[in-house]
């Protein structure tokens, strides 16, 4: 369809970067004021988990329905997509998901939330983003790549690649997954505007799939079929930042740049922009460790809570679902062992040490 857009000298690759900037900007504008974060739903304060899970699941339900509506109408197809594989690299997915989940608890936010927080003046988040990007790049193309390929070599072939191959097909399983997610969001006590924001975030995911898989599709200059994600995009963004004269910007780098811009605008409008930094060496060590865990884990698992979760689940691939389950398990385990009062001693509520390692997000 790309040639019908009449964009002149702009090719599909350049158009995809501009498209990603728009998607990222919209996501940042919505995610910053709503504090959209999977970690808060899994391991946040007890009083916030229900509302955090509500908006996240409502966004997932909207993404599922909108994305599969496009697939069932023939606009896009996930056949052959990396999430649609019957040979699951189970060891890499589970190990990576657990590492990512532990890392997001250590850093008090998944990489998506930290990208948003970076734009609000949070220097802790900026530091973790840099460490995350370096580690992810090392896992994809650097010194950690041999370990990644070794772990990814252990696969389990289950014969089918996704939920759409089960009895009932894509339509039934889309409803099976989406309806409970939407229902949870509706009964989570969220304000109508928050629900609308969640639905819009889900539609951004679907727009990414349709945009790259149909609107910008060109037989002569094909681009990657992708949507919102942060693992490879954050790594690509850093690489482009330091070597822009040698490499071209990517869709992922456009997403990250757009999210930073959108979150910055939202934080300035809401007067939430505030410079924040590390309060102690122990806190910095905790965050750096979490950044390494998330960077390597995200690559191993095939994506983060957005790439493999919010955008991956709508593909109906088993790989994405397993990755999200592993991330949730890692986060829940880390929260229980690291952040619960019993793990930190009886002085949890007011101890100076606790406050130094567990700052507000």
C-alpha positions in Angstrom: 0.0 0.0 0.0 3.0 2.3 0.5 3.2 3.5 -3.1 -0.4 4.8 -2.9 0.4 7.2 -0.1 2.2 9.6 -2.4 5.0 10.6 0.0 7.4 11.7 -2.7 11.1 11.0 -1.9 10.3 9.5 1.5 10.9 5.7 1.4 9.2 3.2 3.6 12.1 3.1 6.1 12.1 6.8 6.6 8.3 6.9 6.8 8.4 4.1 9.4 10.7 6.2 11.7 8.3 9.2 11.4 5.4 6.9 12.1 7.2 5.4 15.1 7.8 9.0 16.4 4.1 9.7 16.3 3.2 6.4 18.0 5.9 6.9 20.7 4.7 10.5 21.3 1.1 9.3 21.8 2.3 6.5 24.1 4.4 8.9 26.2 1.6 11.4 26.5 -0.7 8.7 27.9 1.7 6.6 29.9 3.3 9.4 32.0 0.1 10.7 33.7 -1.4 7.2 34.1 1.9 5.7 35.5 1.4 2.9 33.1 3.7 0.1 34.3 3.5 -3.7 34.5 5.8 -3.8 37.6 3.3 -1.9 39.6 0.7 -4.5 38.7 2.9 -7.3 39.8 5.1 -5.9 42.6 3.9 -2.4 43.4 2.5 -1.2 46.7 -0.5 -3.3 47.8 -2.9 -0.4 47.4 -1.8 0.3 43.8 -1.7 -3.2 42.3 -5.3 -3.5 41.4 -5.5 -0.1 39.6 -2.1 -0.7 37.9 -3.3 -4.1 36.7 -6.6 -2.7 35.6 -5.3 -0.2 33.1 -2.6 -2.6 31.9 -5.1 -5.4 31.2 -7.6 -3.0 29.7 -4.9 -1.8 27.3 -4.1 -5.5 26.5 -7.7 -6.3 25.9 -8.1 -3.4 23.5 -4.8 -4.3 21.7 -5.9 -7.9 21.3 -9.3 -7.1 19.8 -8.0 -4.3 17.5 -4.9 -6.3 16.3 -6.8 -9.5 15.7 -9.6 -7.6 13.9 -7.0 -6.4 11.5 -5.6 -9.9 11.1 -9.0 -11.5 10.6 -9.9 -8.9 8.0 -6.7 -9.8 6.0 -4.9 -6.5 6.5 -2.0 -8.2 8.3 -0.8 -11.7 9.0 1.5 -13.0 11.8 2.3 -16.2 9.9 6.1 -16.7 10.2 6.5 -14.0 12.9 9.0 -14.8 15.6 6.3 -15.1 18.2 4.5 -17.6 16.0 6.9 -20.5 16.3 6.2 -24.1 17.4 9.9 -24.6 18.4 9.9 -22.7 21.6 13.3 -21.7 23.1 11.9 -22.5 26.6 15.1 -22.2 28.5 15.9 -18.8 27.1 12.4 -17.5 27.5 12.0 -18.6 31.2 15.5 -17.6 32.2 15.2 -14.3 30.4 11.7 -13.6 31.8 12.8 -14.3 35.3 15.9 -12.1 35.0 13.8 -9.3 33.5 11.2 -9.6 36.3 13.9 -9.5 39.0 15.5 -6.6 37.3 12.4 -4.5 37.1 11.8 -4.9 40.8 15.4 -3.9 41.6 15.0 -0.7 39.4 11.5 0.0 40.7 10.1 0.0 37.1 10.2 -2.0 33.9 12.2 -0.4 31.0 9.1 1.1 29.6 8.3 3.0 32.8 12.0 4.0 33.2 12.0 5.5 29.7 9.0 7.6 30.6 10.5 8.5 34.0 13.7 9.6 32.2 11.8 12.3 30.5 10.5 13.6 33.8 13.9 14.4 35.2 14.7 11.1 36.9 18.4 10.5 36.5 18.2 7.1 38.1 16.0 6.0 35.2 18.4 7.6 32.7 21.3 5.7 34.2 19.4 2.4 34.1 18.4 3.1 30.5 22.0 3.4 29.5 23.1 0.2 31.3 20.1 -1.6 29.9 20.9 -0.5 26.3 24.6 -1.5 26.6 23.7 -4.9 28.1 21.0 -5.6 25.5 23.4 -4.7 22.7 26.1 -6.9 24.2 23.5 -9.8 24.3 22.4 -9.2 20.7 25.8 -8.6 19.0 28.5 -8.4 21.6 30.3 -10.4 24.3 27.0 -11.9 25.7 25.8 -13.1 22.4 27.4 -16.6 22.7 25.7 -17.2 26.0 22.4 -16.0 24.5 22.7 -18.4 21.5 23.7 -21.3 23.7 20.6 -20.8 25.9 18.3 -20.2 22.9 19.5 -23.5 21.3 17.4 -25.5 23.8 14.0 -25.7 22.2 10.8 -27.6 22.7 8.7 -28.3 19.6 5.0 -28.4 20.7 3.7 -28.8 17.2 1.6 -25.6 17.1 2.7 -22.0 17.3 -0.1 -20.1 18.9 -3.6 -19.9 20.4 -5.0 -19.5 17.0 -4.1 -23.1 16.2 -6.2 -24.4 19.1 -9.8 -25.5 18.6 -12.0 -22.4 18.1 -9.3 -20.5 16.1 -8.2 -16.9 16.4 -11.6 -15.3 17.0 -12.5 -17.5 19.9 -9.1 -17.2 21.6 -9.0 -13.5 21.1 -12.3 -13.3 23.0 -11.1 -15.8 25.6 -8.0 -13.6 26.3 -9.5 -10.2 25.8 -12.9 -10.3 27.6 -11.5 -11.2 31.0 -8.8 -8.5 30.6 -11.3 -5.9 29.7 -13.6 -7.0 32.5 -10.9 -6.7 35.1 -10.1 -3.2 33.9 -13.8 -2.2 34.1 -14.2 -3.4 37.7 -10.8 -2.2 39.0 -12.2 1.1 40.2 -10.5 3.2 37.5 -11.8 6.6 36.4 -13.3 6.8 33.0 -10.5 8.9 31.6 -8.0 6.3 32.8 -9.9 3.6 31.1 -10.0 5.6 27.9 -6.2 6.1 28.2 -5.7 2.4 28.5 -7.9 1.7 25.5 -5.9 4.3 23.5 -2.6 2.6 24.5 -4.0 -0.7 23.2 -5.0 0.9 19.9 -1.5 2.4 19.6 -0.2 -1.2 19.7 -2.6 -2.3 16.9 -1.7 0.8 14.9 1.9 -0.2 15.0 1.1 -3.6 13.6 -1.2 -2.3 10.9 1.2 0.6 10.0 4.3 -1.6 9.6 2.5 -4.7 8.2 0.1 -3.0 5.8 0.1 0.8 5.4 3.9 1.1 4.9 4.4 -2.3 3.3 6.4 -2.2 0.1 7.5 -5.3 -1.9 10.6 -3.5 -3.2 11.8 -2.1 0.1 10.3 -4.2 2.9 10.5 -3.0 6.5 10.3 -5.0 9.7 6.8 -6.0 10.9 6.7 -4.6 14.4 4.9 -2.6 17.0 5.6 -1.0 20.4 8.7 -2.5 22.0 11.6 -1.3 24.2 14.3 -3.9 24.4 15.9 -3.7 21.0 14.6 -0.1 20.4 16.4 1.3 23.5 19.6 -0.5 22.4 19.1 0.8 18.8 18.4 4.3 20.1 21.7 4.4 22.1 23.7 3.0 19.1 22.2 5.6 16.8 22.9 8.4 19.3 26.6 7.6 19.3 27.0 6.5 15.7 24.4 8.4 13.7 26.7 9.2 10.8 27.3 5.4 10.3 23.9 4.0 10.9 20.3 4.9 9.9 17.6 5.5 12.5 15.2 2.6 13.0 11.5 2.2 13.9 12.5 1.3 17.4 14.7 4.3 17.9 11.8 6.4 16.7 9.5 4.8 19.3 12.0 5.7 22.1 12.5 9.2 20.9 8.8 9.7 20.7 8.1 8.3 24.1 10.7 10.6 25.6 9.2 13.6 23.9 5.6 12.7 24.8 6.4 12.0 28.5 8.4 15.2 28.8 5.4 17.3 27.4 3.0 15.4 29.7 5.2 15.9 32.8 5.7 19.6 32.1 2.0 20.2 31.5 1.1 18.3 34.7 4.0 20.0 36.6 5.5 16.7 37.5 8.9 17.3 36.0 11.5 17.1 38.9 15.2 16.3 38.9 15.9 13.2 40.9 19.1 11.2 41.5 20.7 8.4 43.5 20.6 8.8 47.2 23.3 6.3 48.2 25.9 4.0 46.6 23.8 1.0 47.7 20.8 2.3 45.8 22.9 2.9 42.7 24.3 -0.6 42.9 20.8 -2.0 43.1 19.7 -0.1 40.0 22.7 -1.0 38.0 22.3 -4.6 38.8 18.6 -4.4 37.8 19.5 -2.7 34.5 21.9 -5.5 33.6 19.3 -8.2 34.5 16.6 -6.5 32.4 18.9 -5.9 29.5 20.1 -9.5 29.2 16.7 -10.9 30.3 14.8 -8.9 27.8 16.9 -10.2 24.9 16.7 -13.8 26.1 12.9 -13.7 26.6 12.3 -12.1 23.2 11.0 -8.8 24.5 10.0 -6.8 27.6 6.6 -6.3 29.2 5.5 -4.2 26.1 7.3 -6.0 23.3 6.5 -9.5 24.4 3.5 -8.6 26.5 1.3 -5.8 25.4 2.3 -6.0 21.7 3.3 -9.7 21.7 0.2 -11.3 23.2 -2.1 -9.9 20.4 -0.1 -12.0 17.9 -1.6 -15.0 19.8 1.9 -16.6 19.8 2.8 -19.0 22.7 6.3 -17.5 22.9 5.0 -14.1 23.9 2.6 -15.5 26.5 5.4 -17.6 28.1 7.7 -14.6 28.2 5.1 -12.5 30.0 4.3 -15.3 32.5 8.0 -15.7 33.2 8.5 -11.9 33.7 5.5 -11.8 36.1 6.9 -14.8 38.1 10.3 -13.1 38.3 8.8 -9.9 39.5 6.6 -11.5 42.1 9.5 -13.6 43.4 11.8 -10.6 43.6 9.2 -8.5 45.4 8.7 -11.2 48.0 12.4 -11.8 48.6 13.7 -8.3 48.3 11.1 -5.7 49.0 8.8 -7.2 51.6 9.2 -6.0 55.2 10.3 -9.5 56.5 13.2 -9.4 54.0 14.4 -6.1 55.2 13.9 -6.3 59.0 11.5 -4.9 61.5 12.5 -1.3 60.8 11.0 -1.5 57.3 8.4 1.3 57.7 10.8 4.0 58.7 14.3 2.9 58.5 16.8 5.1 56.7 18.4 2.2 54.9 15.1 1.1 53.5 14.3 4.6 52.3 17.7 4.8 50.6 17.1 1.7 48.5 13.4 2.1 47.8 12.8 5.6 46.6 9.5 6.7 45.1 9.2 5.9 41.4 
